[in-house]
Amino acid sequence: MMLMTSSSTNYNIISISTCSSSRRSCVAGGTLIGPSLNYRFLANKNISTTTHLSSGWRINSSSSSSSSSSKMEISNHPAAAAAAAQPLLNPDELIDSVETFIFDCDGVIWKGDSLIDGVPQTLDMLRSKGKRLVFVTNNSTKSRKQYGKKFETLGLTVSEEEIFASSFAAAAYLKSIDFPKDKKVYVVGEDGILKELQLAGIQYLGGPDDGGKNIELKPGYLMEHDESVGAVVVGFDRYFNYYKIQYATLCIRENPGCLFIATNRDAVTHLTDAQEWAGGGSMVGAISGSTQREPLVVGKPSTFMMDYLATKYDSLSFLDATFP
């Protein structure tokens, strides 16, 4: 787990996320955003961490390699070059100086359907200090409302406004570019993406309904596709099949201007607390391979997600500096 903050601005946002010990490249190792900066800390190291954020905020971290290297990826924002990321040195000063805490969910709040020890106390402590909490997940199988129910099932009270799921990110991106009303989205993914597109007023097809469809190859067979599809959104999909690969491929390759959007490119995910499972990146990789196109990624650690959150909370801070 990594905690990163900066003293270069009075408006600080800190991200708390975790890196799997089996991944050499922990893309979401830590994220820091604010109105004057936007950069990502990419740590090429294996980290084993025991973290207790409540009752004194004790953090114990150890790296498996003393020779591990890291690099900073900084955006083109004029003020970003002047911002310097700093490791956690004084927990009390950190809590006092930071306004918004962004938590990853899988591996930080829960593993599978199991709540991680110490989480309720940590969140209660931060809320008692008037901190704003945001919960980010790349798992696109659920909508924000559905994630709210999962939090409730685990005994946590979290509002939809505090949740940023990659399913919502896909819909938010399409709205931000004024996706044409007469165009449709083909979804390689699950119910969460469909629900967020519906809430955004965007037409869609595909999703779980296509999970049972097969292709019967025969001489002269031509698979048809909807020419009004203007974007293909690919997320984690437990019903992934060859039909979806071919349909998405036809839309991207043959429909002029068709967008290729990925909720994330995570190699693995935490479906259960027993092991890691193939993540949304495996589905994205299949479509990328067949189309020879790279997708626009809207989940973490994408620029879109960072800019969206920075803009949202900068605005809220301006309207009400005491927003909890």
Rosetta blueprint (number, residue, H / E / L):
1 M L
2 M E
3 L E
4 M E
5 T E
6 S L
7 S L
8 S L
9 T L
10 N L
11 Y L
12 N L
13 I E
14 I E
15 S E
16 I E
17 S E
18 T L
19 C L
20 S L
21 S L
22 S L
23 R L
24 R L
25 S L
26 C E
27 V E
28 A E
29 G E
30 G E
31 T E
32 L E
33 I E
34 G E
35 P L
36 S L
37 L E
38 N E
39 Y E
40 R E
41 F E
42 L E
43 A E
44 N E
45 K L
46 N L
47 I E
48 S E
49 T E
50 T E
51 T E
52 H E
53 L L
54 S L
55 S L
56 G L
57 W L
58 R E
59 I E
60 N E
61 S E
62 S E
63 S E
64 S L
65 S L
66 S L
67 S L
68 S L
69 S E
70 S E
71 K E
72 M E
73 E E
74 I E
75 S L
76 N L
77 H L
78 P L
79 A L
80 A H
81 A H
82 A H
83 A L
84 A L
85 A L
86 Q E
87 P E
88 L L
89 L L
90 N L
91 P H
92 D H
93 E H
94 L H
95 I H
96 D H
97 S H
98 V L
99 E L
100 T E
101 F E
102 I E
103 F E
104 D E
105 C L
106 D E
107 G L
108 V L
109 I L
110 W E
111 K E
112 G L
113 D L
114 S E
115 L E
116 I L
117 D L
118 G L
119 V H
120 P H
121 Q H
122 T H
123 L H
124 D H
125 M H
126 L H
127 R H
128 S H
129 K L
130 G L
131 K L
132 R E
133 L E
134 V E
135 F E
136 V E
137 T E
138 N L
139 N L
140 S L
141 T L
142 K L
143 S L
144 R H
145 K H
146 Q H
147 Y H
148 G H
149 K H
150 K H
151 F H
152 E H
153 T H
154 L L
155 G L
156 L L
157 T L
158 V L
159 S L
160 E H
161 E H
162 E H
163 I E
164 F E
165 A E
166 S H
167 S H
168 F H
169 A H
170 A H
171 A H
172 A H
173 Y H
174 L H
175 K H
176 S H
177 I L
178 D L
179 F L
180 P L
181 K L
182 D L
183 K L
184 K E
185 V E
186 Y E
187 V E
188 V E
189 G L
190 E L
191 D H
192 G H
193 I H
194 L H
195 K H
196 E H
197 L H
198 Q H
199 L H
200 A L
201 G L
202 I L
203 Q E
204 Y E
205 L E
206 G E
207 G H
208 P H
209 D H
210 D H
211 G H
212 G H
213 K L
214 N L
215 I L
216 E L
217 L L
218 K L
219 P L
220 G L
221 Y L
222 L L
223 M L
224 E L
225 H L
226 D L
227 E L
228 S L
229 V E
230 G E
231 A E
232 V E
233 V E
234 V E
235 G L
236 F L
237 D L
238 R L
239 Y L
240 F L
241 N L
242 Y H
243 Y H
244 K H
245 I H
246 Q H
247 Y H
248 A H
249 T H
250 L H
251 C H
252 I H
253 R H
254 E H
255 N L
256 P L
257 G L
258 C L
259 L E
260 F E
261 I E
262 A E
263 T L
264 N L
265 R L
266 D L
267 A L
268 V E
269 T E
270 H L
271 L L
272 T L
273 D L
274 A L
275 Q L
276 E L
277 W E
278 A E
279 G L
280 G H
281 G H
282 S H
283 M H
284 V H
285 G H
286 A H
287 I H
288 S H
289 G H
290 S H
291 T H
292 Q L
293 R L
294 E L
295 P L
296 L E
297 V E
298 V L
299 G L
300 K L
301 P L
302 S L
303 T H
304 F H
305 M H
306 M H
307 D H
308 Y H
309 L H
310 A H
311 T H
312 K H
313 Y H
314 D H
315 S H
316 L H
317 S H
318 F H
319 L H
320 D L
321 A L
322 T L
323 F L
324 P L
